[in-house]
């Protein structure tokens, strides 16, 4: 009979540091190691209940070991585990929905190589945030979950859902029409695993795929897998122009986000993508609700309403978006950070599915992508500007006091502080994980946007 494994060693301060609002994220191995992963597997199993769970992981060197440790922890409580191995985060959500199982994905998304983390969900990809189970999991990790020596351990088995995932996406967003040349930058992340399966089903007669950095490498040797930072798009932009491609796709490390580059090598505004997909979904479901977070362009709710839909504004973050989608039965939700959520995909986000929607429109049109997207990008936007600010609350309070008494200005505090005027708007939010304030500004024209941006930044950075 095998010797029982030693109990995992847990430092409560590490647990408190790495359990964030929506997921677990920390540096390896000083904050997050296999012992902590194993303890989290136990706690997860007690919170979500049920006899079986599914676990996936990205390409980071520490991910396979941590996923296996998490599976061991759950199996110690008698829970069976399906390990699907290498997966994108949206592939894990597919597995959770397709199999009807709670799931855990080991990834640190776009963070540098020294990080890892865990994204968890209930069955059918229902999100787990700090207020909906993640806090409970955290507390049980700290307290420890006792084992019942009379309970037989669960079975750990290997599974593979990649082909089923690819087939399902193409039923939701089929692509047909003219042949497209597509450059896809996986950033050495998980799109290098999923894109060949998806585009392979479309075939070379439909898509001429030019792969860029498809080799899975969690050290990210070419650039960070964070397309929200436009500097990481440089290689993709250059390649799109050099190849004469119709479009470029940029995925983050776990491939749940996708950004686009048009045929000129120019980045496409994610709010414009939200508006385009909303229009497509509303054509199938007239009068439906569509979610957008508060830093998307004003054009998004305008276009939703013009197409007969009901725009619903929400906080930033996937757990808020998904909760609002469930409450309103919304067909789609978009965030300016490149996350796109689909009711038909268990309300989960999928960068690949968003990309297929755009390719579907492009293949049916003779116009280039830049022309197709122009009508959805009505107002200049600053993009997210981060500033190091030790006392974020004090600065937000100063901005509130500065703008609160101005004619024609409205304030709201749904998420951080949003300051709105008929001709411009900006939002300032504190980071959940760093001493940063995040500013997003928009205006009726470029000069107006820049004026609003610069006035807000002068307050934010006056002591720096």
C-alpha positions as CSV (number, residue, x, y, z in Angstrom):
1,X,0.0,0.0,0.0
2,X,1.4,3.4,-1.0
3,X,2.4,5.8,1.8
4,X,0.0,8.7,2.2
5,X,1.3,12.0,0.8
6,X,2.4,14.7,3.3
7,X,-0.1,17.4,3.9
8,X,0.5,20.5,1.8
9,X,2.4,23.3,3.5
10,X,0.6,26.6,3.2
11,X,1.6,30.2,4.0
12,X,-1.6,32.2,4.7
13,X,0.1,35.4,3.7
14,X,0.7,34.0,0.2
15,X,-2.9,32.9,-0.1
16,X,-4.2,36.3,0.8
17,X,-1.8,37.9,-1.7
18,X,-2.6,35.8,-4.7
19,X,-6.4,35.4,-4.4
20,X,-7.7,38.3,-6.5
21,X,-11.1,39.6,-7.4
22,X,-11.6,37.1,-10.3
23,X,-8.9,34.6,-10.1
24,X,-5.6,33.4,-8.5
25,X,-2.4,35.1,-9.7
26,X,1.1,35.1,-8.3
27,X,4.8,34.5,-8.8
28,X,6.2,31.0,-8.9
29,X,7.4,29.4,-6.7
30,X,7.6,32.0,-3.9
31,X,3.8,32.8,-3.9
32,X,2.3,29.9,-5.8
33,X,3.6,26.3,-5.8
34,X,2.3,22.8,-6.2
35,X,1.5,22.5,-2.5
36,X,-0.8,25.6,-2.7
37,X,-2.3,24.2,-6.0
38,X,-3.0,20.9,-4.3
39,X,-4.7,22.7,-1.3
40,X,-6.7,24.8,-3.7
41,X,-7.9,21.7,-5.5
42,X,-9.2,20.3,-2.2
43,X,-10.9,23.6,-1.4
44,X,-12.4,24.0,-4.9
45,X,-13.9,20.5,-4.7
46,X,-15.6,21.3,-1.4
47,X,-17.1,24.6,-2.6
48,X,-18.3,23.6,-6.1
49,X,-19.6,20.1,-5.0
50,X,-20.3,17.4,-7.5
51,X,-18.5,14.1,-8.3
52,X,-16.3,15.3,-11.2
53,X,-14.3,18.3,-12.4
54,X,-12.2,19.3,-15.4
55,X,-8.7,20.8,-15.4
56,X,-6.6,22.4,-18.1
57,X,-3.4,24.3,-18.3
58,X,-1.3,26.6,-20.5
59,X,2.2,26.3,-21.8
60,X,4.1,27.8,-18.8
61,X,6.8,25.5,-17.5
62,X,5.1,25.3,-14.1
63,X,1.6,24.7,-15.4
64,X,1.5,20.9,-15.9
65,X,2.8,20.2,-12.4
66,X,0.4,22.6,-10.8
67,X,-2.6,21.3,-12.7
68,X,-1.6,17.7,-11.7
69,X,-1.3,18.8,-8.0
70,X,-4.7,20.5,-8.1
71,X,-6.2,17.3,-9.6
72,X,-4.6,15.3,-6.8
73,X,-6.0,17.6,-4.2
74,X,-9.5,17.2,-5.6
75,X,-9.2,13.5,-6.0
76,X,-8.1,13.1,-2.3
77,X,-11.7,14.1,-1.5
78,X,-13.2,11.4,-3.7
79,X,-13.7,13.7,-6.7
80,X,-13.0,12.4,-10.2
81,X,-10.9,14.6,-12.4
82,X,-10.7,15.0,-16.2
83,X,-7.3,16.6,-17.2
84,X,-7.6,18.0,-20.7
85,X,-3.9,19.0,-20.7
86,X,-2.8,21.9,-22.9
87,X,-5.7,24.3,-23.5
88,X,-6.7,27.9,-24.0
89,X,-8.9,29.4,-21.3
90,X,-11.9,29.4,-23.7
91,X,-11.2,25.8,-24.5
92,X,-11.5,25.0,-20.7
93,X,-14.7,27.0,-20.6
94,X,-15.9,24.9,-23.6
95,X,-15.0,21.7,-21.7
96,X,-16.9,23.0,-18.6
97,X,-20.0,23.7,-20.7
98,X,-19.8,20.7,-23.0
99,X,-19.2,18.2,-20.1
100,X,-21.3,20.1,-17.6
101,X,-18.5,20.1,-15.0
102,X,-16.8,22.7,-12.8
103,X,-13.4,23.6,-14.2
104,X,-10.0,25.0,-13.3
105,X,-7.5,26.5,-15.8
106,X,-3.9,27.0,-14.9
107,X,-2.7,30.2,-16.6
108,X,-1.4,33.7,-15.8
109,X,-2.8,35.0,-19.1
110,X,-0.6,37.8,-20.4
111,X,1.6,38.1,-17.3
112,X,5.3,37.6,-17.6
113,X,6.9,34.1,-17.4
114,X,7.5,34.2,-13.6
115,X,3.8,34.3,-12.9
116,X,1.1,31.6,-12.9
117,X,-2.5,31.4,-11.7
118,X,-5.8,29.7,-11.7
119,X,-9.1,30.6,-13.3
120,X,-12.0,28.7,-11.8
121,X,-15.7,28.2,-12.8
122,X,-18.7,26.2,-11.8
123,X,-20.4,23.8,-14.2
124,X,-21.4,25.3,-17.5
125,X,-18.6,27.9,-17.2
126,X,-20.5,29.9,-14.5
127,X,-17.8,32.3,-13.1
128,X,-16.4,32.2,-9.6
129,X,-15.3,35.6,-8.2
130,X,-14.3,36.7,-4.8
131,X,-17.9,37.2,-3.7
132,X,-19.3,34.1,-5.4
133,X,-17.1,31.3,-4.1
134,X,-13.5,32.4,-4.6
135,X,-13.3,34.0,-1.1
136,X,-14.7,30.8,0.4
137,X,-12.1,28.7,-1.5
138,X,-9.4,31.1,-0.2
139,X,-10.6,30.7,3.4
140,X,-10.7,27.0,3.2
141,X,-7.2,26.9,1.7
142,X,-6.0,28.8,4.8
143,X,-7.9,26.7,7.2
144,X,-7.1,23.4,5.6
145,X,-9.6,20.8,4.3
146,X,-9.5,17.6,6.3
147,X,-9.6,14.2,4.5
148,X,-11.9,11.3,5.3
149,X,-9.6,8.2,5.5
150,X,-12.6,6.0,4.7
151,X,-13.3,7.7,1.4
152,X,-11.7,6.2,-1.7
153,X,-9.8,8.7,-3.9
154,X,-11.3,9.9,-7.1
155,X,-10.1,8.7,-10.5
156,X,-7.8,11.1,-12.5
157,X,-8.2,10.5,-16.3
158,X,-6.9,12.3,-19.4
159,X,-9.3,13.9,-21.9
160,X,-9.1,15.8,-25.1
161,X,-11.8,18.3,-26.3
162,X,-9.8,20.3,-28.9
163,X,-11.5,19.1,-32.0
164,X,-15.0,19.3,-30.4
165,X,-14.1,22.9,-29.3
166,X,-13.1,23.9,-32.8
167,X,-16.2,22.4,-34.4
168,X,-18.5,24.1,-31.9
169,X,-17.0,27.5,-32.5
170,X,-17.5,27.2,-36.3
171,X,-21.2,26.3,-35.7
172,X,-21.6,29.6,-33.9
173,X,-19.6,31.8,-36.3
174,X,-19.2,30.1,-39.7
175,X,-16.9,31.6,-42.2
176,X,-17.7,31.5,-46.0
177,X,-17.2,33.7,-49.0
178,X,-14.0,35.0,-50.5
179,X,-10.7,33.5,-49.5
180,X,-8.9,35.5,-46.7
181,X,-5.2,35.8,-45.9
182,X,-4.9,35.9,-42.2
183,X,-1.7,36.5,-40.1
184,X,-2.2,35.2,-36.5
185,X,0.3,36.1,-33.7
186,X,0.0,33.6,-30.9
187,X,2.8,35.3,-28.9
188,X,4.1,31.8,-28.1
189,X,0.8,31.3,-26.2
190,X,-2.1,29.0,-26.4
191,X,-3.5,30.2,-29.7
192,X,-0.6,28.2,-31.2
193,X,-2.5,25.2,-29.9
194,X,-6.1,26.2,-30.8
195,X,-5.7,28.2,-34.1
196,X,-4.4,25.2,-36.2
197,X,-7.4,23.2,-35.1
198,X,-9.9,25.9,-35.8
199,X,-8.4,27.2,-39.1
200,X,-7.6,23.6,-40.2
201,X,-11.4,23.0,-40.2
202,X,-11.9,26.0,-42.5
203,X,-9.4,24.7,-44.9
204,X,-6.8,26.4,-47.1
205,X,-9.4,27.3,-49.7
206,X,-11.1,29.6,-47.2
207,X,-8.2,30.9,-45.1
208,X,-4.5,31.2,-46.0
209,X,-3.1,31.2,-42.5
210,X,0.3,32.8,-41.8
211,X,1.4,31.7,-38.3
212,X,3.5,34.0,-36.2
213,X,5.1,32.7,-33.0
214,X,2.9,29.5,-32.8
215,X,5.6,27.6,-30.9
216,X,4.4,27.0,-27.3
217,X,6.9,28.7,-25.0
218,X,5.9,30.0,-21.6
219,X,9.1,32.1,-21.4
220,X,7.7,34.3,-24.2
221,X,10.9,34.7,-26.2
222,X,9.6,37.1,-28.8
223,X,7.3,39.5,-27.0
224,X,4.9,39.6,-24.1
225,X,1.6,37.9,-25.0
226,X,-0.4,41.1,-24.1
227,X,-2.0,42.7,-27.1
228,X,-3.5,45.4,-24.9
229,X,0.0,46.9,-25.0
230,X,0.1,48.1,-28.6
231,X,3.9,47.8,-28.7
232,X,3.5,44.0,-28.7
233,X,1.7,44.3,-32.0
234,X,4.7,45.6,-33.9
235,X,5.7,42.3,-35.5
236,X,2.1,41.5,-36.5
237,X,1.6,44.9,-38.1
238,X,4.7,44.6,-40.1
239,X,3.9,41.0,-41.2
240,X,0.3,41.9,-42.3
241,X,1.6,44.6,-44.6
242,X,4.4,42.5,-45.9
243,X,2.1,39.6,-46.7
244,X,-0.6,41.8,-48.2
245,X,-2.9,40.1,-45.7
246,X,-6.6,40.9,-45.1
247,X,-6.3,40.9,-41.3
248,X,-4.0,40.2,-38.4
249,X,-5.1,38.5,-35.2
250,X,-3.2,39.0,-31.9
251,X,-4.0,36.7,-29.0
252,X,-3.0,37.0,-25.4
253,X,-1.2,34.2,-23.5
254,X,-4.2,32.0,-22.7
255,X,-6.0,33.1,-26.0
256,X,-9.2,34.2,-24.3
257,X,-8.6,37.7,-25.8
258,X,-8.1,38.7,-29.4
259,X,-7.1,42.1,-30.9
260,X,-7.2,42.9,-34.7
261,X,-4.9,44.6,-37.1
262,X,-6.3,45.8,-40.4
263,X,-4.8,45.5,-43.9
264,X,-2.9,48.8,-43.4
265,X,-1.2,47.5,-40.3
266,X,-3.3,49.6,-38.0
267,X,-4.8,48.3,-34.7
268,X,-8.6,48.0,-34.7
269,X,-10.4,49.6,-31.8
270,X,-11.8,46.8,-29.6
271,X,-15.0,48.9,-29.0
272,X,-15.5,48.8,-32.8
273,X,-15.3,45.0,-32.7
274,X,-17.8,45.0,-29.9
275,X,-20.2,47.1,-32.0
276,X,-19.7,44.9,-35.1
277,X,-20.4,41.6,-33.2
278,X,-23.4,43.2,-31.4
279,X,-24.9,44.1,-34.7
280,X,-24.4,40.5,-36.0
281,X,-26.0,39.0,-32.9
282,X,-28.9,41.5,-32.9
283,X,-29.7,40.5,-36.5
284,X,-30.3,37.0,-35.2
285,X,-32.0,38.1,-31.9
286,X,-33.9,41.4,-32.5
287,X,-34.5,43.5,-29.4
288,X,-32.1,41.6,-27.2
289,X,-29.9,43.0,-24.5
290,X,-26.2,43.5,-25.1
291,X,-23.6,44.2,-22.4
292,X,-20.8,46.7,-22.6
293,X,-18.5,47.8,-19.8
294,X,-18.1,51.4,-18.8
295,X,-14.8,52.1,-20.7
296,X,-16.1,51.0,-24.1
297,X,-16.7,53.8,-26.6
298,X,-20.0,55.8,-26.5
299,X,-20.5,54.5,-30.0
300,X,-21.2,51.0,-28.6
301,X,-24.5,51.8,-26.8
302,X,-25.4,54.1,-29.6
303,X,-25.1,51.4,-32.3
304,X,-26.8,48.8,-30.1
305,X,-29.8,51.1,-29.7
306,X,-29.8,52.0,-33.4
307,X,-29.9,48.3,-34.3
308,X,-32.9,47.8,-32.0
309,X,-31.1,46.3,-29.1
310,X,-31.0,47.2,-25.4
311,X,-27.5,48.4,-24.2
312,X,-26.6,47.5,-20.6
313,X,-23.6,49.2,-19.0
314,X,-21.6,47.3,-16.4
315,X,-18.4,47.3,-14.4
316,X,-15.1,46.1,-15.8
317,X,-14.4,42.4,-15.2
318,X,-15.6,39.1,-16.4
319,X,-17.5,38.1,-13.3
320,X,-19.6,41.3,-13.5
321,X,-20.2,40.9,-17.3
322,X,-21.3,37.3,-16.9
323,X,-23.6,38.1,-14.0
324,X,-25.3,40.8,-15.9
325,X,-25.6,38.6,-18.9
326,X,-27.4,36.0,-16.8
327,X,-29.7,38.6,-15.2
328,X,-30.7,40.1,-18.5
329,X,-30.4,37.1,-20.8
330,X,-28.0,39.2,-22.9
331,X,-26.9,37.7,-26.2
332,X,-23.4,39.2,-26.1
333,X,-21.0,41.3,-24.1
334,X,-17.9,43.2,-24.9
335,X,-15.0,44.8,-23.0
336,X,-12.6,47.3,-24.3
337,X,-9.8,45.1,-23.0
338,X,-10.5,42.6,-25.8
339,X,-12.8,40.2,-23.9
340,X,-15.9,39.2,-25.8
341,X,-18.7,37.1,-24.2
342,X,-21.3,35.0,-26.0
343,X,-24.6,33.7,-24.6
344,X,-24.3,30.7,-27.0
345,X,-20.9,29.9,-25.5
346,X,-22.2,29.6,-21.9
347,X,-21.7,33.3,-21.5
348,X,-18.0,32.8,-21.5
349,X,-15.4,34.8,-23.3
350,X,-13.6,33.6,-26.4
351,X,-11.0,35.5,-28.4
352,X,-11.2,32.9,-31.2
353,X,-15.0,33.1,-31.5
354,X,-14.7,36.9,-31.7
355,X,-12.1,36.6,-34.5
356,X,-14.4,34.2,-36.4
357,X,-17.2,36.7,-36.3
358,X,-15.0,39.3,-37.9
359,X,-13.7,36.9,-40.5
360,X,-17.2,35.9,-41.3
361,X,-18.1,39.6,-42.0
362,X,-14.9,40.2,-44.0
363,X,-15.3,37.1,-46.2
364,X,-18.8,38.2,-47.2
365,X,-17.6,41.7,-48.2
366,X,-15.5,43.1,-51.0
367,X,-14.4,45.9,-48.8
368,X,-11.1,45.9,-46.8
369,X,-11.3,45.6,-43.0
370,X,-10.4,49.3,-42.4
371,X,-13.5,50.4,-44.4
372,X,-15.7,47.9,-42.7
373,X,-14.7,49.0,-39.2
374,X,-14.7,52.8,-39.9
375,X,-18.4,53.1,-39.2
376,X,-18.1,51.5,-35.8
377,X,-15.2,53.8,-34.5
378,X,-17.0,57.1,-34.2
379,X,-15.0,58.9,-31.5
380,X,-11.2,59.2,-30.7
381,X,-10.2,57.2,-27.6
382,X,-7.0,57.5,-25.5
383,X,-6.6,53.9,-24.8
384,X,-5.7,52.8,-21.2
385,X,-3.1,55.1,-19.6
386,X,-1.6,53.7,-16.4
387,X,0.0,56.0,-13.7
388,X,1.8,54.9,-10.5
389,X,-0.2,56.5,-7.7
390,X,0.4,55.4,-4.0
391,X,-2.9,56.8,-2.7
392,X,-5.4,56.1,-5.5
393,X,-8.4,56.9,-3.3
394,X,-7.1,60.4,-2.5
395,X,-6.5,61.2,-6.2
396,X,-10.0,60.0,-7.2
397,X,-11.5,62.1,-4.5
398,X,-9.6,65.1,-5.8
399,X,-10.9,64.5,-9.4
400,X,-14.4,64.2,-8.0
401,X,-14.1,67.5,-6.2
402,X,-12.6,69.2,-9.2
403,X,-15.3,68.2,-11.7
404,X,-18.3,67.8,-9.4
405,X,-19.5,71.4,-9.6
406,X,-19.0,72.0,-13.3
407,X,-21.9,72.8,-15.5
408,X,-22.9,69.9,-17.9
409,X,-20.7,67.4,-16.1
410,X,-22.1,64.2,-14.6
411,X,-20.3,61.8,-12.2
412,X,-20.9,58.2,-11.4
413,X,-19.0,55.7,-9.3
414,X,-20.2,52.4,-10.8
415,X,-16.5,51.4,-11.2
416,X,-13.9,53.9,-10.1
417,X,-15.1,57.4,-11.2
418,X,-16.6,58.2,-14.6
419,X,-16.7,61.9,-15.5
420,X,-19.1,62.7,-18.4
421,X,-19.8,65.7,-20.6
422,X,-21.8,65.9,-23.8
423,X,-18.5,66.3,-25.8
424,X,-16.2,64.0,-23.8
425,X,-15.9,61.4,-21.0
426,X,-13.2,59.7,-19.0
427,X,-13.0,57.0,-16.4
428,X,-10.4,56.6,-13.7
429,X,-10.1,53.2,-11.9
430,X,-7.7,51.8,-9.3
431,X,-5.9,48.6,-10.2
432,X,-6.8,45.6,-8.1
433,X,-3.3,44.3,-8.0
434,X,-0.8,47.3,-8.3
435,X,-0.5,50.9,-7.1
436,X,-1.9,52.2,-10.4
437,X,-4.7,54.4,-11.6
438,X,-6.0,53.5,-15.1
439,X,-7.4,56.4,-17.2
440,X,-9.5,56.0,-20.3
441,X,-10.7,59.1,-22.1
442,X,-12.9,59.8,-25.2
443,X,-14.0,62.9,-27.1
444,X,-16.1,64.0,-30.0
445,X,-12.9,64.7,-31.9
446,X,-9.2,64.3,-31.3
447,X,-8.5,67.7,-29.8
448,X,-11.4,67.3,-27.4
449,X,-10.3,63.9,-26.3
450,X,-6.7,65.1,-25.8
451,X,-7.9,68.0,-23.7
452,X,-10.0,65.8,-21.4
453,X,-7.1,63.3,-21.1
454,X,-4.5,65.9,-20.4
455,X,-6.5,67.7,-17.7
456,X,-7.2,64.5,-15.9
457,X,-3.6,63.3,-16.2
458,X,-2.4,66.6,-14.7
459,X,-4.3,65.8,-11.5
460,X,-3.3,62.2,-11.5
461,X,0.4,62.9,-11.9
462,X,0.8,66.2,-10.2
463,X,2.9,64.6,-7.4
464,X,4.9,62.3,-9.5
